[in-house]
C-alpha cells in the first residue's frame, strides 16, 4: 500500500480557547497567537492538525516543525 503524503503549511491564528503546543507541550492560552497546520490541497481535520506556540515557531521555523522532530 502506498503511503500518501499531505503537503501542509502553518497559518497564524488567534486562540479562542486553551490548547497545548505539539512541540513543547506548553499551554497556549486564549487570545494568544499560535500556528496551525493546514493542508495545501487536502483537508487536515482539526483533531489531527498540529498546533505550535509562537515561541517554537520563532525558535525552529516552519520547515523543522512540519518535519515533526523536536
Secondary structure, DSSP 8 states (H G I E B T S, - for coil): -------EEEEEEE-SS-EE-TTT--EE-TT-EEEEEEESSS---TTTS-EEEHHHHHHH-HHHHHHT--
